[in-house]
Amino acid sequence: MENSGIITTKPLSFIWDTKDPFLFCAYHLDKYPEGNGNFGPKSSLIGRNIGQDFEGKDGWRMYHGENIPGFPAHPHRGFETVTLVEKGFVDHSDSIGATARYGMGDVQWMTAGKGIQHAEMFPLINENKENTLELFQIWLNLPAKNKIVDPFYKMFWSEKIPQLLFKDTNYRETKVKLVAGNLDSHLSLEPPPNSWASSPENHVAIWIIEMEPFSEWVLPASIANLSKTLYFYEGSRIYLDNRELPVMYLVDLVSDKKILIRNHEQTAKLLLLQGKPIQERIVQYGPFVMNTEEEIQQAFYDYQRTRFGGWPWNSVEPVHGKMRRFSKYADGKEEVPFL
């Protein structure tokens, strides 16, 4: 379409396609049953492939967890994880001694750097009602110069994340949650210091966009030659410059063109990922993302030798009891929302 801001569209798979500087995006929506008092599901686990439960039986998955859903201790090197938890909770524990419980709109941004082990468990806190979990995990690459920096993570508590409200000519609302980037002179919270997103000239943006039924909003233009992808994950249909897009589709956009988004009869939710490509060779083997095969071999050697600091916890799937949201860092500093 001449002068269109749309490059391509395609349906979403379980793992969403991404473009440099992003490596991976997974969307998890699990309607877990009541908890059993030990933070696992009250329902029977019979018939599930425990340890590799990804089928979505009864609307939920155990993933790699055996007793508690989630992702027990596993290593990373050479990139960052940005985890947006819209519903439910995640319990984080890592090999450098940090722990956290976050959720209900919080974001954790972790620079794996030279190597870290962490566990991401989904504690089923509610024992008398469902425990719905909705989250995105986005992998953002690191440039070669930062692939072996010290591990680092920080919390973006939901109460502090900028959320912007726009109204169209009919007073219908669009909300934009600004996890990374800027919009209308509003800045996101500061990313970790070695992140590709920490340099404004890289124009990294991670936004969640929520549109009321029949609302309109103009997605602004950025500069040319960025990767810019919009993921339509909840609703019925939207129109991008009059081109219809059904739910569970992505659209790659021309980064320096604005585009009119018109929603239809249901609330629509979209994720935007944007950034300047790093344009370096990527060699990936599972949880290790480097620039050469030799660096991947070194990552395996280092992990076998050091376990990236070992595992200081008494379980590979640790959870944090009845605690509310918190973060405790490796240096002993503790942090809670509102403070």
Summary of the structure (lengths in Angstrom):
residues: 339
radius of gyration: 20.1
end to end distance: 50.4
largest distance: 62.1
contacts: 1135
relative contact order: 0.20
helix: 9%
strand: 45%
